[in-house]
Amino acid sequence: MDQTSYQAIPFLLTLDPVEPPAAVVPLAAVGAADMELARLREELGVLGKHLFNATQRHVEVERTLARVEEKLERVAHFGEEALSE
């Protein structure tokens, strides 16, 4: 190698590396991923609906439980009054 070749090496090292060409994604893969995304969105919607319904039912049952507890306390109170007479 001559002197000029050695001088070119530092210059070549300062250049940006050449990027390889982007990978080509087949349209079928994009379509399949889109279908999977739609299915997951649908499942998430169903799950969200179930969670909403379960939350509503939980609130209803809590109210019913509170009413039953109040009734039981009243019955127990009347029983205590009857025993004390």
URGIKA-V719568 format. One record per pair of residues at least 4 apart in sequence whose ideal C-beta (glycine too) atoms are under 8 Angstrom apart, sorted by sequence separation. I is the first residue (numbers start at 0). J is the second residue. D is the distance in whole Angstrom. If there is no record, write none. Layout:
I&J&D / I&J&D
This chain:
0&4&4 / 1&5&8 / 2&6&6 / 3&7&7 / 4&8&7 / 6&10&7 / 7&11&6 / 8&12&6 / 9&13&7 / 10&14&7 / 24&28&6 / 25&29&7 / 26&30&6 / 27&31&6 / 28&32&6 / 29&33&6 / 30&34&6 / 31&35&6 / 32&36&6 / 33&37&7 / 34&38&6 / 35&39&6 / 36&40&6 / 37&41&6 / 38&42&6 / 39&43&6 / 40&44&6 / 41&45&7 / 42&46&6 / 43&47&6 / 44&48&6 / 45&49&6 / 46&50&6 / 47&51&6 / 48&52&6 / 49&53&6 / 50&54&6 / 51&55&6 / 52&56&6 / 53&57&6 / 54&58&7 / 55&59&7 / 56&60&6 / 57&61&6 / 58&62&7 / 59&63&6 / 60&64&6 / 61&65&6 / 62&66&7 / 63&67&6 / 64&68&6 / 65&69&6 / 66&70&6 / 67&71&6 / 68&72&6 / 69&73&7 / 70&74&6 / 71&75&6 / 72&76&6 / 73&77&6 / 74&78&6 / 75&79&7 / 76&80&7 / 77&81&6 / 78&82&6 / 79&83&6 / 80&84&7 / 0&5&6 / 24&29&6
